[in-house]
Amino acid sequence: MSKLSEKIKEEMVALVPPTIFFFVMLHILAVVRVLMVQGTGLPIATSAQIAVAALILGKAVLIADLLPIVNRFPDKPLVYNVGWKTTIYFLIALLIHYLDRLVDFWKEAGGIAAANQKLQAEIVWRHFWAIQILMVVLILNYCVIHELVRVMGAQQLRGMFFGPPRGSTG
């Protein structure tokens, strides 16, 4: 196997866990949003849009993990990295969620300033913040699991949850 194909395989394998997590997370958020806005005429994300977003988020997390600012506390108790990463990822998700709503209004208003004004006037803030609360809890879960895998290793964590692989002794 060439070095390029090995690197591609390595990247694809690394991309699977965060992508699956975000795929499930975004579907949960979409279902909650549908339940909150049913009958309001707001567009609801499709599974294909969610899949693309999950792939983008999965790759973004992998890239972010390479940045020194994201991994500021690798040798401290896990709560430091978990809290720090949750804060960073949540703030980014908050911005993306707001911009996503802004784009919806931009299509109607025709300009960014008018769209922002219309968004500020018409958004149901309780719904927006309900989604944010759910999002921060889901991101926190991701960060906890990610840090446990980093420290313990995927194999050991998998064994703790599902038991040792079949056929292994010990």
N, C-alpha and C positions, 0 to 999 in steps of 0.2 A: 504494500500500500504506500503510495507516495506521501510525502510530508504534507502537501496541500490537502489531500483527501483525509488524512488523519486529523488535521486541524479543523476541517469542515465537520467531520464526524464529532470531534470533541465539542465544538461550538453548538452543534445541534443537540447533543446530549445535555449540555449545560442549559440550553434554552427550554428544554421540556418542563422541568418543575415550575419555574416561575410563570411560564405561559399557561400551564394547566391551572395553577392557582388563580391567576388573573382572569382566565376564561370563566372559571366558576364564580369568582368574586363579581365580575361584571354582569354575569347573568343574574346573580342574586340582587344586585343593585337595580338591574333593569326590571326584574319582577316587582321589587318594592316600588319603583317609580311608576310602573303600570298600575299597581294597586292604588297609588296616591293620586294619579292624574287621570284615571279612567273617566272617559266622557268629556275631557277638556279639549280634545282635538290636538294635543301636543304629539309630535312624532315620537315613536318608540323605536329604540335601536333593534336592529335585526341580529340574528345569530352570526351572520357573516360579518357585520360591522363589529360585533363584540369579539369575534375571532381575530380580526385584523388588529383591533385595539389591544387584545391580550398578547399578540405577538410583538407589537411595538413596546408594550410595557415590560414584557419579559426581557427583551433585548436591552431596553433602557436600564432596567435593574442590573443586568450583567455588566453593562458599561459603567454605571454609577458605582458599582462595587469595586471597580478598578481605580477610582479616584481617591486620593489620600483624604480629602475632606469627609468622605462618607465613612471610611473606616478609621475614625479618629481614636478609638479606644480598644484596639485588639487585645491588649494584655490586661484590661480591667475586667471586673465582673460583667457578665453578659448584659445586665440591665443598662449599662452605659451605652453600648452599641445599639441595643434594642430601642431604647428611648430616643437616641440620636437619629437612627435610621427611620424610625416611625415618624418623627417630627419632619425630617426632610421629605420623605415620600408623601406624607400627608399634605404638606404645604404645596408640593408639586401637583398632587391630585386635586387639591382645592382649586388651584389656579386653572388646571385643565377643565374641571367641572364648570367653573364660572365661564371660561372661554367657550366651552361647548354650548352653554345656554346663550351666551352672547351671539354666537354664530346663528343660532335659531332666530334670534330677534333681528340680526343684521339682514337676513334674507328679506324680512318684511319692511324694515325701516330704510334700507338703502345706504346708510352710512354708519360708521362705527360709533360716532358720538350719539347719533339719534338712537341707535340700537342699544347703547348702554343706558341711555335715559329711559327708553321703553322697558328694558330689562329691570332696571331699578324700580320702576313704577308697577310692573305687572307680575314680577316673580313672586311666588308663594314662598317666603323665606323659611317658614316652618318646614316645608317639604325639602328645600335646599339643605337646611341644617340637619334634618333627619337623615338624609343621604350621607352627609359628611360624618355624622356620628357613626353610622354603620360602616362607612369607609375606613375611619380611623381604627375601629375594632378589627376589621379584616386585615388592614395593613399591619397592625400590631401583631396579629397571629402569624402573618407571613414572616415578619422580622424575627419573632421568637423562634419559629421553626428553622429559619435560615441560619440564625446564629447557633442553634443547637447542632445543626448539620455541620457547620463550620468547625465547631469545637470538638464534637464527638465523632463525626464522620457519618456519612449516610448509611453505611452498612450497620453500624452499631445502633443507630436510632431506629432503623427499619426493624432490626432484631428485637428492640425493646417494645415496639408497637405490635409487631405481627409474629414474634417468636423467631427462633433460628430457622434458616432455610432448611427445607426437607433434605434429609440425608446427612445433615451435619451433626456432629457429636459435640457435646460439651455444653 
